[in-house]
Amino acid sequence: MVELSKRERMALERTPMPARDPGERCSDFEEVNLGFTSALAVLEASRCLECNRPVCIAGCPVGVRIDALLIAVAAGDFAGAADVIREDNALPGICGRVCPQEAQCEGACVLAKKDKPIAIGHLERFVADWERDHALAPVLETPVATGMRIAIVGSGPAGLACAGDLARAGHEVTIFEALHEPGGVLVYGIPGFRLPKEIVRAEVDGLKRMGVRFEIDVLIGAGTTIDTLMSEDGFDAVFVGTGAGLPRFPGISGEDLIGVYSANEFLTRVNLMGAYQDDAETPVYNLEGRPVAVIGGGNTAIDAARTALRLGGNPVTLFYRRTEEEMPARREEVVHAREEGVRFSFLTSPIAFEGEEGWLRAARLQRMDQGEPDESGRRSPVPIEGDIHVEKIDLAVIAIGNAPNPVLLRATPDLETTGRGTVVVDPETGATSIPGVFAGGDVATGGATVILAMGAGRRAAASIDAFLESQTGRRRDS
C-alpha cells in the first residue's frame, strides 16, 4: 500500500462502477453493474481521509464501521474488510447493490460537501463478492444456547437482519415465509439485473449455517396465527417483518381492464416465477412491440419499466406526476433506465384507462404543474385545466406505493395499527401492543428501503434479546 497525503487523497477522482453496455443488457436479466476489480477497490478506498470523527458510520442504519472497512480495503486486506462488515451487516452483498447509499453513508461522507463521496456501497459489494468468490464463509463462534425460541414472520430484509442478530445471541430462530423461496421483496420485488437471486440465496445460506431455520409456504394469519405460535407452538417471542405487499391504486376508471397490473404482481411474476421464460406457468401479457406505461417515480417504478423493456415493450414510458428532481428513485437507476431506452414523461398523471372488449387500449393523461409544497416539502402537483391527452398503451403497471398485507393483521385483533394499516411500534425497540411481539420494516413504516428495514430488524433483535433476558423464569434448558 502506497501512503498518500491528505492532499493526494483529495486529488483522486471517484472510481466509476463498470457496467455492461446498454444495448446488450436491455434484452436480458443478467446483472448490469460488473463490480470493482481488486485494483479499483484499493484505489477507491484510498480516497478515504480517515476522519477523526467518521460521520459516515452515523449515516449507516445498521452501523457498519465504515472507517475500518475502508482502511482494510485500502490495505488490500479484503478478508479483514469482510470481517468488519459481518459484525453489523448480515446481508452485505445485497446492501452493496440496492441500498440508497447516496442518501445515507455516502451522503454523510465529508467529501460529499466539495467533491464526490467515497463509493462506500460499491466497496461493500466488492468485499462481499470477494468473500463469496473465495469461498471464505465467515468463521462463526458457537454461542451459548439460551433455549429460547423466536418466530420471525417474513423473510425480507427486516426478518433476515433480526434473525442474524438473534442467532448470534444463542437463540433458536425460525423464519416463516409465505412464498416458496426465502428473501421477501429481495426475491420477488427486485429484478435480477439489479440484484441477482444467487446473491440473496448465498446470504440466506449464511443464516442457515448460523442455525436459522426456514419454513416456506407458510402464511401466518391463515390457520397458524401469532397467538398459536406463542401459546401452542412454544415460541417465546415473535418478530413481524411481513413488509408492505398490498398495492395501492390511483382509484381511476379502467383499473379493472385486462392489461392493468400492480407493480407487485408484475414484478413477482417475472422475478419469482420466471414469467419471461418460454415455459412459464404464470406468464405476463405478451409485450413484444407493445406500448407500456409505468405509473410512479420510485425504485419500484424504475424496476418495472426496465423489466417491461426487457420483455419487449416498445415504447416503455414512465409517467410521473412530479418533476425528475423530485423522484424518490435512486439516480443510478434513473440513469440506467434512460440509457436502456425507457422514456420519461414528467408532470403527467393518468386520470382514466380506456379499453375495448375488456382489454386496455389507452390512457387518458393529465398534464400537471407545480403547486405549493406538501407535508414532505415537495411542491404538490396540480392539474393544468384542459391539458389532457390520450396515448395508446397495451399494458400499464401501477407503482405508486404499497400497504401491509392485512391477512396477518386481521387475524391479530390485539395488534394496534394505524389508519394507514401499518403496525404501531415503539421506534426505538420495535415493541408492539402485544407483549413479546415486535415488528419492524415496511410493515411498520410503509414502503421504505432495504437498509432501513434491516436497521429496524436489528433494533428489534436487541430488544427481543433484552425481553427474553428479563423473562428468566421462562427460560428452558439448552
Kinemage of the C-alpha trace (Angstrom):
@kinemage 1
@onewidth
@group {chain A} dominant
@subgroup {mainchain}
@vectorlist {calphas} color= white
{ca met a 1} P 0.000 0.000 0.000
{ca val a 2} L 1.369 3.397 -1.002
{ca glu a 3} L 0.940 6.052 1.681
{ca leu a 4} L -0.834 9.127 0.338
{ca ser a 5} L -1.063 12.580 1.844
{ca lys a 6} L -4.440 14.130 2.517
{ca arg a 7} L -3.953 16.424 -0.468
{ca glu a 8} L -3.135 13.447 -2.703
{ca arg a 9} L -6.191 11.565 -1.471
{ca met a 10} L -8.443 14.515 -2.204
{ca ala a 11} L -6.997 14.772 -5.708
{ca leu a 12} L -8.152 11.251 -6.581
{ca glu a 13} L -11.296 11.047 -8.713
{ca arg a 14} L -14.185 8.833 -7.624
{ca thr a 15} L -13.899 5.434 -9.301
{ca pro a 16} L -16.864 4.797 -11.627
{ca met a 17} L -18.680 1.478 -11.453
{ca pro a 18} L -18.021 -0.631 -14.575
{ca ala a 19} L -21.291 -1.606 -16.258
{ca arg a 20} L -22.468 -3.625 -19.216
{ca asp a 21} L -23.288 -1.888 -22.482
{ca pro a 22} L -26.917 -0.618 -22.507
{ca gly a 23} L -27.599 -2.047 -25.963
{ca glu a 24} L -26.603 -5.501 -24.755
{ca arg a 25} L -28.089 -5.548 -21.273
{ca cys a 26} L -31.557 -4.218 -22.149
{ca ser a 27} L -32.578 -7.564 -23.643
{ca asp a 28} L -31.669 -9.888 -20.731
{ca phe a 29} L -31.907 -10.151 -16.969
{ca glu a 30} L -28.189 -10.509 -16.212
{ca glu a 31} L -26.696 -8.059 -13.739
{ca val a 32} L -25.963 -4.597 -15.133
{ca asn a 33} L -23.135 -3.480 -12.838
{ca leu a 34} L -19.936 -5.517 -13.173
{ca gly a 35} L -18.319 -4.649 -9.847
{ca phe a 36} L -14.884 -3.347 -8.935
{ca thr a 37} L -11.672 -5.227 -9.577
{ca ser a 38} L -9.257 -5.527 -6.643
{ca ala a 39} L -7.177 -2.679 -8.055
{ca leu a 40} L -10.185 -0.399 -8.449
{ca ala a 41} L -11.382 -1.208 -4.930
{ca val a 42} L -7.995 -0.354 -3.406
{ca leu a 43} L -7.840 2.859 -5.432
{ca glu a 44} L -11.316 3.975 -4.366
{ca ala a 45} L -10.814 3.105 -0.695
{ca ser a 46} L -7.560 5.095 -0.763
{ca arg a 47} L -9.636 8.258 -1.225
{ca cys a 48} L -10.796 7.985 2.398
{ca leu a 49} L -9.458 10.846 4.527
{ca glu a 50} L -9.567 8.716 7.696
{ca cys a 51} L -11.558 11.346 9.564
{ca asn a 52} L -11.143 11.556 13.334
{ca arg a 53} L -14.932 11.526 13.593
{ca pro a 54} L -16.203 9.232 10.797
{ca val a 55} L -19.686 10.634 10.238
{ca cys a 56} L -20.309 8.035 7.526
{ca ile a 57} L -20.986 5.472 10.277
{ca ala a 58} L -23.847 7.582 11.608
{ca gly a 59} L -25.309 7.564 8.097
{ca cys a 60} L -25.489 3.751 8.052
{ca pro a 61} L -28.779 2.426 9.513
{ca val a 62} L -27.078 -0.779 10.677
{ca gly a 63} L -23.929 0.912 11.985
{ca val a 64} L -21.211 -0.729 9.874
{ca arg a 65} L -17.758 0.508 10.958
{ca ile a 66} L -17.094 2.075 7.584
{ca asp a 67} L -13.820 3.680 8.628
{ca ala a 68} L -12.303 0.295 9.500
{ca leu a 69} L -13.775 -1.209 6.331
{ca leu a 70} L -12.134 1.400 4.098
{ca ile a 71} L -8.767 1.143 5.839
{ca ala a 72} L -8.785 -2.642 5.362
{ca val a 73} L -9.701 -2.411 1.676
{ca ala a 74} L -7.095 0.270 1.002
{ca ala a 75} L -4.506 -2.068 2.542
{ca gly a 76} L -5.657 -4.940 0.337
{ca asp a 77} L -6.919 -6.852 3.389
{ca phe a 78} L -10.203 -7.941 1.861
{ca ala a 79} L -10.760 -10.796 4.324
{ca gly a 80} L -10.358 -8.356 7.183
{ca ala a 81} L -12.789 -5.983 5.491
{ca ala a 82} L -15.318 -8.805 5.230
{ca asp a 83} L -14.968 -9.477 8.956
{ca val a 84} L -15.646 -5.807 9.688
{ca ile a 85} L -18.844 -5.777 7.628
{ca arg a 86} L -20.181 -9.032 9.035
{ca glu a 87} L -20.068 -7.634 12.563
{ca asp a 88} L -23.056 -5.435 11.746
{ca asn a 89} L -24.481 -6.462 8.389
{ca ala a 90} L -25.654 -9.983 7.608
{ca leu a 91} L -26.534 -9.045 4.014
{ca pro a 92} L -23.597 -7.059 2.554
{ca gly a 93} L -23.891 -8.453 -0.972
{ca ile a 94} L -27.466 -7.223 -1.050
{ca cys a 95} L -26.915 -3.845 0.603
{ca gly a 96} L -23.963 -3.074 -1.628
{ca arg a 97} L -26.276 -3.385 -4.627
{ca val a 98} L -29.647 -1.917 -3.683
{ca cys a 99} L -29.230 0.456 -0.730
{ca pro a 100} L -29.524 4.208 -1.394
{ca gln a 101} L -26.010 4.934 -0.160
{ca glu a 102} L -26.106 8.389 -1.718
{ca ala a 103} L -28.705 9.393 0.867
{ca gln a 104} L -27.109 7.547 3.783
{ca cys a 105} L -23.458 6.665 4.380
{ca glu a 106} L -22.180 8.346 1.208
{ca gly a 107} L -24.427 11.331 1.799
{ca ala a 108} L -22.752 11.808 5.188
{ca cys a 109} L -19.204 11.464 3.804
{ca val a 110} L -17.249 14.701 4.256
{ca leu a 111} L -16.068 14.501 0.641
{ca ala a 112} L -19.679 14.927 -0.492
{ca lys a 113} L -19.552 18.581 0.557
{ca lys a 114} L -16.996 19.649 -2.050
{ca asp a 115} L -16.480 16.629 -4.258
{ca lys a 116} L -17.889 13.150 -4.799
{ca pro a 117} L -18.120 10.890 -1.726
{ca ile a 118} L -16.325 7.579 -1.317
{ca ala a 119} L -18.182 4.831 -3.231
{ca ile a 120} L -18.947 3.007 0.014
{ca gly a 121} L -21.765 0.934 -1.457
{ca his a 122} L -19.659 -0.287 -4.361
{ca leu a 123} L -16.850 -1.204 -1.959
{ca glu a 124} L -19.236 -3.108 0.298
{ca arg a 125} L -20.435 -5.050 -2.728
{ca phe a 126} L -16.833 -5.752 -3.777
{ca val a 127} L -15.896 -7.121 -0.363
{ca ala a 128} L -18.996 -9.328 -0.142
{ca asp a 129} L -18.419 -10.691 -3.650
{ca trp a 130} L -14.717 -11.254 -2.958
{ca glu a 131} L -15.575 -13.202 0.187
{ca arg a 132} L -18.082 -15.350 -1.698
{ca asp a 133} L -15.833 -15.904 -4.729
{ca his a 134} L -13.024 -17.081 -2.446
{ca ala a 135} L -15.390 -19.394 -0.537
{ca leu a 136} L -14.453 -17.704 2.699
{ca ala a 137} L -17.534 -18.407 4.728
{ca pro a 138} L -17.199 -16.369 7.923
{ca val a 139} L -15.928 -18.257 10.941
{ca leu a 140} L -18.868 -18.475 13.314
{ca glu a 141} L -18.377 -18.665 17.031
{ca thr a 142} L -20.906 -21.050 18.530
{ca pro a 143} L -22.878 -19.007 21.059
{ca val a 144} L -24.115 -20.418 24.339
{ca ala a 145} L -27.639 -21.694 23.644
{ca thr a 146} L -30.276 -19.847 25.640
{ca gly a 147} L -33.054 -22.347 25.000
{ca met a 148} L -35.348 -19.516 23.935
{ca arg a 149} L -37.267 -19.770 20.679
{ca ile a 150} L -38.188 -16.862 18.404
{ca ala a 151} L -40.567 -16.934 15.441
{ca ile a 152} L -39.913 -14.438 12.668
{ca val a 153} L -42.793 -13.834 10.277
{ca gly a 154} L -41.478 -12.806 6.883
{ca ser a 155} L -38.061 -13.436 5.329
{ca gly a 156} L -37.454 -9.993 3.878
{ca pro a 157} L -34.581 -7.727 4.928
{ca ala a 158} L -36.051 -6.875 8.352
{ca gly a 159} L -36.641 -10.525 9.220
{ca leu a 160} L -33.258 -11.680 7.942
{ca ala a 161} L -31.358 -8.986 9.840
{ca cys a 162} L -33.317 -9.708 13.017
{ca ala a 163} L -32.670 -13.444 12.647
{ca gly a 164} L -28.918 -12.982 12.248
{ca asp a 165} L -28.528 -10.999 15.460
{ca leu a 166} L -30.778 -13.317 17.470
{ca ala a 167} L -28.918 -16.399 16.246
{ca arg a 168} L -25.616 -14.811 17.296
{ca ala a 169} L -27.136 -14.317 20.759
{ca gly a 170} L -27.748 -18.056 21.049
{ca his a 171} L -31.484 -18.110 20.488
{ca glu a 172} L -33.293 -20.689 18.352
{ca val a 173} L -34.757 -18.820 15.382
{ca thr a 174} L -37.374 -19.969 12.868
{ca ile a 175} L -38.403 -17.798 9.920
{ca phe a 176} L -41.831 -18.337 8.364
{ca glu a 177} L -42.178 -17.308 4.710
{ca ala a 178} L -45.484 -17.290 2.803
{ca leu a 179} L -43.877 -17.781 -0.619
{ca his a 180} L -41.849 -20.693 -1.926
{ca glu a 181} L -38.438 -19.011 -1.667
{ca pro a 182} L -36.923 -17.010 1.210
{ca gly a 183} L -35.960 -13.399 0.703
{ca gly a 184} L -39.229 -11.490 0.613
{ca val a 185} L -39.028 -8.356 -1.512
{ca leu a 186} L -35.399 -9.191 -2.273
{ca val a 187} L -36.511 -12.076 -4.495
{ca tyr a 188} L -39.997 -11.089 -5.656
{ca gly a 189} L -39.614 -7.330 -5.927
{ca ile a 190} L -36.098 -6.536 -7.144
{ca pro a 191} L -35.153 -7.724 -10.656
{ca gly a 192} L -32.138 -9.922 -11.245
{ca phe a 193} L -30.404 -7.291 -13.367
{ca arg a 194} L -30.116 -5.224 -10.188
{ca leu a 195} L -29.903 -7.977 -7.556
{ca pro a 196} L -29.116 -11.496 -8.815
{ca lys a 197} L -31.082 -14.161 -6.980
{ca glu a 198} L -27.937 -16.194 -6.279
{ca ile a 199} L -26.711 -13.304 -4.119
{ca val a 200} L -29.855 -13.496 -1.987
{ca arg a 201} L -29.574 -17.274 -1.763
{ca ala a 202} L -25.957 -17.004 -0.637
{ca glu a 203} L -26.919 -14.606 2.158
{ca val a 204} L -29.801 -16.880 3.215
{ca asp a 205} L -27.407 -19.850 3.245
{ca gly a 206} L -25.170 -17.883 5.581
{ca leu a 207} L -28.037 -17.566 8.055
{ca lys a 208} L -28.766 -21.283 7.739
{ca arg a 209} L -25.159 -22.007 8.706
{ca met a 210} L -25.824 -19.944 11.821
{ca gly a 211} L -28.672 -22.283 12.697
{ca val a 212} L -31.621 -20.233 11.470
{ca arg a 213} L -34.458 -22.466 10.251
{ca phe a 214} L -36.710 -21.505 7.327
{ca glu a 215} L -40.303 -22.700 6.922
{ca ile a 216} L -41.561 -21.786 3.437
{ca asp a 217} L -45.117 -21.806 2.031
{ca val a 218} L -46.483 -20.903 5.463
{ca leu a 219} L -48.876 -17.941 5.616
{ca ile a 220} L -49.138 -16.799 9.210
{ca gly a 221} L -52.624 -15.421 9.758
{ca ala a 222} L -54.315 -18.165 7.753
{ca gly a 223} L -54.526 -21.209 10.008
{ca thr a 224} L -51.491 -20.502 12.163
{ca thr a 225} L -51.624 -17.172 13.981
{ca ile a 226} L -49.283 -15.177 16.186
{ca asp a 227} L -51.313 -16.342 19.164
{ca thr a 228} L -50.864 -20.020 18.285
{ca leu a 229} L -47.161 -19.520 17.665
{ca met a 230} L -46.780 -18.347 21.257
{ca ser a 231} L -49.487 -20.299 23.101
{ca glu a 232} L -49.323 -23.650 21.295
{ca asp a 233} L -46.073 -23.843 19.334
{ca gly a 234} L -43.865 -22.741 22.205
{ca phe a 235} L -42.235 -19.621 20.810
{ca asp a 236} L -41.100 -17.132 23.438
{ca ala a 237} L -41.248 -14.072 21.189
{ca val a 238} L -42.371 -13.121 17.687
{ca phe a 239} L -40.990 -10.604 15.214
{ca val a 240} L -43.327 -9.437 12.444
{ca gly a 241} L -41.463 -8.397 9.308
{ca thr a 242} L -44.071 -9.035 6.631
{ca gly a 243} L -43.309 -5.923 4.626
{ca ala a 244} L -45.790 -3.931 2.571
{ca gly a 245} L -47.128 -6.144 -0.174
{ca leu a 246} L -50.611 -4.734 -0.687
{ca pro a 247} L -50.542 -2.461 -3.761
{ca arg a 248} L -52.196 0.932 -3.876
{ca phe a 249} L -54.123 2.073 -6.953
{ca pro a 250} L -54.973 5.629 -8.030
{ca gly a 251} L -58.732 4.978 -7.958
{ca ile a 252} L -59.474 5.910 -11.570
{ca ser a 253} L -61.798 4.315 -14.094
{ca gly a 254} L -60.492 1.389 -16.094
{ca glu a 255} L -58.267 -0.084 -13.378
{ca asp a 256} L -60.043 -3.428 -13.811
{ca leu a 257} L -59.171 -3.743 -17.504
{ca ile a 258} L -57.036 -6.677 -18.637
{ca gly a 259} L -53.513 -5.340 -19.003
{ca val a 260} L -53.506 -3.165 -15.872
{ca tyr a 261} L -51.089 -4.641 -13.339
{ca ser a 262} L -49.886 -3.627 -9.927
{ca ala a 263} L -46.106 -3.478 -9.811
{ca asn a 264} L -46.231 -6.179 -7.124
{ca glu a 265} L -47.944 -8.689 -9.373
{ca phe a 266} L -45.943 -7.749 -12.461
{ca leu a 267} L -42.553 -7.984 -10.757
{ca thr a 268} L -43.438 -11.079 -8.716
{ca arg a 269} L -44.471 -12.980 -11.820
{ca val a 270} L -41.234 -12.077 -13.549
{ca asn a 271} L -38.744 -12.192 -10.664
{ca leu a 272} L -40.019 -15.113 -8.622
{ca met a 273} L -41.920 -17.155 -11.189
{ca gly a 274} L -39.775 -16.624 -14.277
{ca ala a 275} L -42.605 -15.208 -16.388
{ca tyr a 276} L -40.136 -14.185 -19.087
{ca gln a 277} L -39.278 -17.835 -19.785
{ca asp a 278} L -40.964 -19.638 -22.682
{ca asp a 279} L -42.362 -22.387 -20.432
{ca ala a 280} L -43.555 -20.095 -17.625
{ca glu a 281} L -46.705 -21.274 -15.834
{ca thr a 282} L -47.691 -17.699 -14.958
{ca pro a 283} L -46.673 -15.596 -17.965
{ca val a 284} L -47.319 -11.891 -18.188
{ca tyr a 285} L -49.088 -10.267 -21.103
{ca asn a 286} L -47.148 -10.588 -24.368
{ca leu a 287} L -45.320 -7.262 -24.588
{ca glu a 288} L -43.344 -7.732 -27.787
{ca gly a 289} L -43.609 -4.436 -29.663
{ca arg a 290} L -46.463 -3.183 -27.493
{ca pro a 291} L -46.587 0.241 -25.793
{ca val a 292} L -46.236 0.114 -21.997
{ca ala a 293} L -46.954 2.761 -19.374
{ca val a 294} L -45.491 2.650 -15.859
{ca ile a 295} L -47.052 4.973 -13.300
{ca gly a 296} L -44.844 6.162 -10.424
{ca gly a 297} L -41.461 7.633 -9.596
{ca gly a 298} L -39.793 5.324 -7.079
{ca asn a 299} L -37.349 2.466 -7.419
{ca thr a 300} L -40.209 0.021 -7.950
{ca ala a 301} L -41.461 2.043 -10.906
{ca ile a 302} L -37.980 2.109 -12.425
{ca asp a 303} L -37.639 -1.652 -11.872
{ca ala a 304} L -40.996 -2.238 -13.579
{ca ala a 305} L -40.102 -0.032 -16.557
{ca arg a 306} L -36.736 -1.683 -17.109
{ca thr a 307} L -38.354 -5.107 -16.766
{ca ala a 308} L -41.052 -4.252 -19.326
{ca leu a 309} L -38.333 -3.112 -21.702
{ca arg a 310} L -36.592 -6.472 -21.361
{ca leu a 311} L -39.871 -8.251 -22.112
{ca gly a 312} L -40.088 -6.464 -25.464
{ca gly a 313} L -42.262 -3.480 -24.565
{ca asn a 314} L -41.879 -0.691 -27.129
{ca pro a 315} L -42.053 2.069 -26.243
{ca val a 316} L -41.885 1.902 -22.439
{ca thr a 317} L -42.797 5.235 -20.860
{ca leu a 318} L -42.678 6.117 -17.181
{ca phe a 319} L -45.259 8.741 -16.195
{ca tyr a 320} L -44.615 10.688 -13.005
{ca arg a 321} L -46.800 13.462 -11.667
{ca arg a 322} L -43.885 15.498 -10.308
{ca thr a 323} L -40.530 16.607 -11.764
{ca glu a 324} L -37.444 14.452 -12.253
{ca glu a 325} L -35.688 16.224 -9.376
{ca glu a 326} L -38.450 15.088 -7.024
{ca met a 327} L -38.319 11.416 -7.990
{ca pro a 328} L -37.529 9.228 -4.968
{ca ala a 329} L -35.811 6.652 -7.200
{ca arg a 330} L -32.041 6.305 -6.988
{ca arg a 331} L -30.164 8.435 -9.510
{ca glu a 332} L -28.133 5.457 -10.710
{ca glu a 333} L -31.310 3.542 -11.572
{ca val a 334} L -32.788 6.506 -13.437
{ca val a 335} L -29.576 6.872 -15.454
{ca his a 336} L -29.522 3.158 -16.271
{ca ala a 337} L -33.174 3.200 -17.317
{ca arg a 338} L -32.649 6.169 -19.623
{ca glu a 339} L -29.534 4.562 -21.136
{ca glu a 340} L -31.542 1.423 -21.884
{ca gly a 341} L -34.303 3.281 -23.670
{ca val a 342} L -37.015 3.936 -21.081
{ca arg a 343} L -38.865 7.165 -21.840
{ca phe a 344} L -39.849 9.613 -19.104
{ca ser a 345} L -42.878 11.875 -19.043
{ca phe a 346} L -42.797 14.168 -16.006
{ca leu a 347} L -45.621 16.284 -14.602
{ca thr a 348} L -48.063 13.810 -16.138
{ca ser a 349} L -50.671 11.698 -14.364
{ca pro a 350} L -53.296 9.219 -15.642
{ca ile a 351} L -56.915 10.152 -14.965
{ca ala a 352} L -58.509 7.146 -16.715
{ca phe a 353} L -57.689 3.948 -18.558
{ca glu a 354} L -59.671 3.195 -21.684
{ca gly a 355} L -60.370 -0.238 -23.097
{ca glu a 356} L -62.013 -2.303 -25.773
{ca glu a 357} L -63.843 -5.555 -25.025
{ca gly a 358} L -62.297 -5.624 -21.552
{ca trp a 359} L -58.713 -5.068 -22.739
{ca leu a 360} L -56.613 -1.988 -22.010
{ca arg a 361} L -56.051 0.126 -25.103
{ca ala a 362} L -55.177 3.674 -23.959
{ca ala a 363} L -54.534 6.005 -21.045
{ca arg a 364} L -56.095 9.439 -20.621
{ca leu a 365} L -53.332 11.645 -19.226
{ca gln a 366} L -53.468 14.961 -17.375
{ca arg a 367} L -50.617 17.455 -17.556
{ca met a 368} L -49.647 18.846 -14.158
{ca asp a 369} L -47.987 21.958 -12.785
{ca gln a 370} L -46.172 22.523 -9.509
{ca gly a 371} L -48.228 23.945 -6.688
{ca glu a 372} L -47.432 24.678 -3.051
{ca pro a 373} L -45.189 22.315 -1.021
{ca asp a 374} L -46.923 19.429 0.756
{ca glu a 375} L -46.022 17.818 4.109
{ca ser a 376} L -42.972 16.149 2.524
{ca gly a 377} L -41.595 19.520 1.429
{ca arg a 378} L -42.132 18.775 -2.246
{ca arg a 379} L -44.352 21.034 -4.327
{ca ser a 380} L -47.762 19.456 -4.816
{ca pro a 381} L -48.716 18.642 -8.401
{ca val a 382} L -51.861 20.434 -9.589
{ca pro a 383} L -53.760 19.762 -12.841
{ca ile a 384} L -53.446 22.208 -15.732
{ca glu a 385} L -57.047 22.812 -16.719
{ca gly a 386} L -57.883 21.442 -20.156
{ca asp a 387} L -54.418 19.963 -20.789
{ca ile a 388} L -55.456 16.329 -21.301
{ca his a 389} L -54.325 13.909 -23.981
{ca val a 390} L -54.735 10.222 -24.809
{ca glu a 391} L -51.900 7.785 -25.507
{ca lys a 392} L -52.221 4.264 -26.839
{ca ile a 393} L -50.949 1.622 -24.410
{ca asp a 394} L -51.470 -2.118 -24.135
{ca leu a 395} L -50.103 -2.590 -20.619
{ca ala a 396} L -49.980 -0.348 -17.556
{ca val a 397} L -48.030 -1.034 -14.381
{ca ile a 398} L -49.092 0.886 -11.274
{ca ala a 399} L -46.217 1.612 -8.880
{ca ile a 400} L -47.484 4.343 -6.564
{ca gly a 401} L -46.957 2.682 -3.191
{ca asn a 402} L -47.960 -0.222 -1.002
{ca ala a 403} L -49.530 -1.016 2.343
{ca pro a 404} L -49.046 -4.020 4.653
{ca asn a 405} L -50.950 -7.146 3.662
{ca pro a 406} L -53.970 -7.346 6.002
{ca val a 407} L -54.085 -11.163 6.348
{ca leu a 408} L -51.916 -11.389 9.460
{ca leu a 409} L -53.229 -8.120 10.908
{ca arg a 410} L -56.863 -9.195 10.658
{ca ala a 411} L -56.020 -12.431 12.447
{ca thr a 412} L -54.378 -10.459 15.273
{ca pro a 413} L -57.025 -8.009 16.529
{ca asp a 414} L -54.967 -7.064 19.606
{ca leu a 415} L -52.163 -5.762 17.385
{ca glu a 416} L -52.568 -1.990 17.230
{ca thr a 417} L -52.401 -0.496 13.750
{ca thr a 418} L -52.529 2.979 12.243
{ca gly a 419} L -55.079 4.424 9.847
{ca arg a 420} L -52.635 3.547 7.048
{ca gly a 421} L -52.724 -0.114 8.028
{ca thr a 422} L -49.197 -0.185 9.449
{ca val a 423} L -48.343 -1.757 12.796
{ca val a 424} L -47.825 0.677 15.684
{ca val a 425} L -44.370 0.111 17.186
{ca asp a 426} L -42.008 1.804 19.572
{ca pro a 427} L -39.497 3.315 17.109
{ca glu a 428} L -36.566 2.517 19.392
{ca thr a 429} L -37.444 -1.069 20.337
{ca gly a 430} L -39.944 -2.333 17.775
{ca ala a 431} L -42.285 -3.377 20.593
{ca thr a 432} L -45.955 -3.636 19.605
{ca ser a 433} L -49.143 -3.513 21.674
{ca ile a 434} L -48.799 -7.256 22.409
{ca pro a 435} L -46.138 -8.252 24.984
{ca gly a 436} L -43.466 -10.397 23.380
{ca val a 437} L -44.448 -9.377 19.848
{ca phe a 438} L -42.173 -6.997 17.963
{ca ala a 439} L -42.325 -5.621 14.425
{ca gly a 440} L -40.201 -3.625 12.021
{ca gly a 441} L -39.533 -2.696 8.426
{ca asp a 442} L -42.196 -1.782 5.889
{ca val a 443} L -44.995 -3.370 7.953
{ca ala a 444} L -44.391 -0.564 10.471
{ca thr a 445} L -43.201 2.303 8.273
{ca gly a 446} L -44.877 1.623 4.951
{ca gly a 447} L -42.721 1.182 1.861
{ca ala a 448} L -39.123 2.227 2.559
{ca thr a 449} L -35.638 0.884 1.797
{ca val a 450} L -33.879 -2.425 2.371
{ca ile a 451} L -31.301 -0.950 4.731
{ca leu a 452} L -33.869 0.922 6.850
{ca ala a 453} L -35.801 -2.331 7.239
{ca met a 454} L -32.590 -4.063 8.276
{ca gly a 455} L -31.887 -1.362 10.821
{ca ala a 456} L -35.359 -1.872 12.300
{ca gly a 457} L -34.771 -5.617 12.401
{ca arg a 458} L -31.502 -5.185 14.276
{ca arg a 459} L -33.039 -2.792 16.812
{ca ala a 460} L -35.882 -5.238 17.380
{ca ala a 461} L -33.423 -8.109 17.812
{ca ala a 462} L -31.640 -6.244 20.604
{ca ser a 463} L -34.986 -5.532 22.262
{ca ile a 464} L -36.140 -9.142 21.905
{ca asp a 465} L -32.886 -10.338 23.470
{ca ala a 466} L -33.390 -7.947 26.387
{ca phe a 467} L -37.033 -9.003 26.722
{ca leu a 468} L -36.105 -12.679 26.854
{ca glu a 469} L -33.336 -11.997 29.350
{ca ser a 470} L -35.911 -10.350 31.598
{ca gln a 471} L -38.084 -13.464 31.406
{ca thr a 472} L -35.612 -15.568 33.406
{ca gly a 473} L -38.388 -17.599 34.941
{ca arg a 474} L -39.458 -18.749 31.473
{ca arg a 475} L -36.042 -19.932 30.263
{ca arg a 476} L -35.888 -23.501 29.075
{ca asp a 477} L -32.910 -25.783 29.387
{ca ser a 478} L -30.488 -25.506 26.463
